[in-house]
Amino acid sequence: MRKRFSPWLDCVLWLLVGWLAIFTASVLTLLVLRALPVTSPARSFLNFVPNLLGIALVLALGLSVSPLSGVEVLSLRRPPWGTLPAVALSTVGLALLGAELDAWMEEILPPPAWVAEIFRRVLEYHDALEFLGVFSFLVVVAPVTEELLFRGLFLHRLREGYGWQKGVLGSALCFGVFHILPWQVVGAVLMGVYLGWLVVKTRSILSSIFSHALFNFVPVVAAGLAPRSPLLQQLSTNDGPVAGHLSWPWILGAGLAAWVGILGIRRLTPPPVAPANS
């Protein structure tokens, strides 16, 4: 076992290794897709291979240098089940507010066509098999792997050196930087702050995995059902200065849901505690 560096240096090295591994796996996956006749559902499933391999490599490296067990480092404990309704309420509210933030980000800094195409293709599905591929990637694989990495490995390492407040903020910054694209960074950082706080309060990575999955499930459902659902179509105001923005009642309702949910989590959980020393 090598001697560990400072918490921040460890996190920077883990980010670099993760980027390199995901980039390499993405290139190999692209070559496979071009060389072989891959069906659309299979293509959807192959989308999560680079993410899965890259994050698995970083987790293996990080856990190999920690003197603590993986259960302790990754906060693999049962969540306080009574908090899950409050987690769900706050998550849905924050997801809607995040969608509004994304809409303003795209107005201030319009993404190029190739970036918009990436976002569209990630969420696009036309049948049950394609939906299963998108769901598996965005609602299962991404939440599990990213939470184990950022709210597990990164948060624990930063808490060891700097305490839980700086650990939450630092892991959220790493989460934002990991997404690279500027249209995702701001929302990812804010989402990361909430998810990190959630792990600290509930002392369980399962709480943040559940929340992250719900965060991602909202746009997946909206992308598929909005053209056919009057209710989801009402989420945006098409007669305002900018199409795609939430109406004020939805914004106020989302803010209230987030606030009530967060208050509920605070009341149902004990104060944060320092992690075990390593």
N, C-alpha and C positions, 0 to 999 in steps of 0.2 A: 504494500500500500504506500503510494507516494505521499510526501508531506504536502498538506493542503496549503494553497495560497490564501491571500486575504479573501473575504467573502465576495467583494466586488470583482476581483480578478478571476475568481472561480466562475462567477456568473458570465463574465465577458467571454471566457474561454469556452464555456458550455454553449453560449449563443453562436460563436464562430463554428464550433464543431457541428451544431445542429443545422446551421445554414448550409455548410459544405455538404453534409450528408443528404439533406433534403434536395439540394441542387443536383447532386450526382444521381440520386435515385429518380429525380424528375426527368433528367436527360435520358436515363436508361428506359424509363417507362414510355417516354415519347418515342424512342426508337422502336420499342416493341409495338406501340400502337400504329406506327407507320409501316412496319414490316409485316404485321399479321392482320388478317381480317377480323378485327375485334367488333363485336356487336355493341350497340349503344348501351345496354345495361351493364355489360362487362366493362365498358369504358368508364362508366360511373363508379364502379367498384375499384377500378385501378387508380382513380383519382386520389384515394387515401393511402396508397402504398408508400409514396415518398414521406408523407407526414408520419406514418406509423414507424417506418424504419429509422428515420432521423431522430425522432424523439426517443425511441427505444434505445438507441445508441447513447444519447446524452444521459438518460436515466441510468443506464448500466455504468457509465463512467462516473457519474456523480455518486451513486450508491456505493461503488467500489472503494471510494476514498473516505467514506464516513464511518466512524467507529460505532455509530448507532445502527440499529436494525432498520430495514426498509419500512416496516410498520410505523416506527417512530418518526422517521424522516418525512414520510409521505402522509402522515396523519390518517392512516388507514384504520379508523375507528367507526363504530356505529354513530350516526348523527342523532341528536335529540329529535326524535320523530315528531314531537309536537310543534317544532319550529317550521316544518316543511310547508304548511299552508301559508305562513307569513313569508317564507322564502319565495314561494310561487307568486304571491301577490306583489311583492316588491320587484321581483324579476320581470314580470309582465309589464309593470309600470315603467321600469327602467328601460326595457326593450323598446317600448313605444317612444319614450323620450330620446333614446339612442337613434331611432329611425329618423326622428325630426332633426337631430343634430347632424346625421349623415346627409340629409337633404340640404341643409344649409352649407355644409362643407362642400358639397358638389356645386352649389351655386357660387360660392366664393372662389373655389378652385376646381373648375370643371375638369373631370377626368378625361384623358384622351380616349379615343374610340376603342383602342385595344384593351384598356383597363375596364371600360364599361362592358366589353364583350366577355372578359374573364368573369366579372360578377354575374352577368346574365347566365353564362353557361354553368357556373357552379350551382345555381338555384334551379335551372331549367329541367323539367321532366314532363313527359307526355303520356306515360302509362304507368301501371303499377310497378313494373320491374325497374323503370328509371327512377320512380319515386323511392323505391327501396334502396337504390344505390345512393341517391342524394341524402336520404334519411340516415343511412348507415354512416356516411362520411361526416355530415354536419351535426347530427344529433347524438351519435354514439361514439365514433372513433375520435373526432376532434375534441369534444369535451373531456373524454377520459384521458387521452394522451396529454393534452395541453394543461389540464388541471394537475395531473401527476407531476408534470414538469415545472410549471410556474407557481402554483399554489402548494405544491409538495416540495420538490427539491430546492427551487430558487428561494421560496419564502422561508423555508427552514434555515437555509444557509445564511441568508441575510439577517434573520432574527437572531441567530447565534452571535453575530457581531454588533448589531446596531439596535436591537429591540424590535418589538412588534410593529410600531408605527412606521419606522423607516423600512422595515422588512416588507410591509404591505405596499408602501409606495415604490420601493425599489423593484419588487417583483412585478408590479403593474407596469413600470417603465420598461422593464425587460420584455414583458408580454407585448407592449405596444411596438417596441423596436423590432421584435421578432416578425411582426406582420409586414414590415418594410414599406408597403405602399402608404403614402401620406393620407389617403382618404380613409384608411383603416386605423391609423396610429392613435389619433385622439380618442376615438370611441373605444378602442381596445384598452388604452390606459385607464380611462374612467371605469370601464367594465372590470378591469383587473383590480382596481382599488376596492370595489364592492365585493368581488369574489374573494380577495385576500382577507378583507375584514370578516367575511362570512366564515372562512376557515378558522380564523383566530377566535371568533365568538363561539362557534359550535364545536371547535376542536376536531373537526372531521372533514376530510377531503370529499366525502360523499355529498356533503351539502353543496359544495361549489360545483361538483360534477352535475348534480341535479339542476342547479341554477343555470350553468353554462349550456346544458342541453336545452333548457327551456328558452334561453336567449336565442339560440340558433333555430329552434323549432318555430318561433313566431314568423320569421321571414320565409321559412320553407312553406308553411301553410299559406301565408299571404301570397306568395308567388304562384302557387297552384290554384288557389280558390278565388282570388280577387276578380278575375275576369267573369266568374260565374256567381259571385256572391254580392248582393246589394249591400250587406252589412260591411264587408271588407272594403267595398268601393267607397263607402262613406268615410273611411279613415283618412282620405285625402280630399283637399279642397281644390277642385279643378277650375274654379272661377276666380281664384285669388291671383296675386302677382306672380306666384311661383307654383306651378302644378306639382303635386306630390307631397305637399306639406299637410300635416295634421291640422284639423280644425281646432279652435280654441277649447271647445268642450272636451275633446279627446286629450289635449295637452294637460288641461287642468285635472281631468280624471286620472290620467297616467301619473301625474305628480302626486296626487292624493294617494293613489294605490301604493306607490313607492314609499311614501312617507309613513303610511299606516303599517306597511309590511316591515319596514326597518325598525319602527318603534316596537312592533311585536317581537321581532328577533331579539332586540335589546332586553326586553322584559323577561323573555323566556330563557335567557342564557346568562351564565355567570361572567364576571369581569375577565378580561384576557389574562393569561398567565405566561410567564417566561418559559421558553422551551428548555428541555433538559440540556445541560452542558455537555459538550463533546470533547 
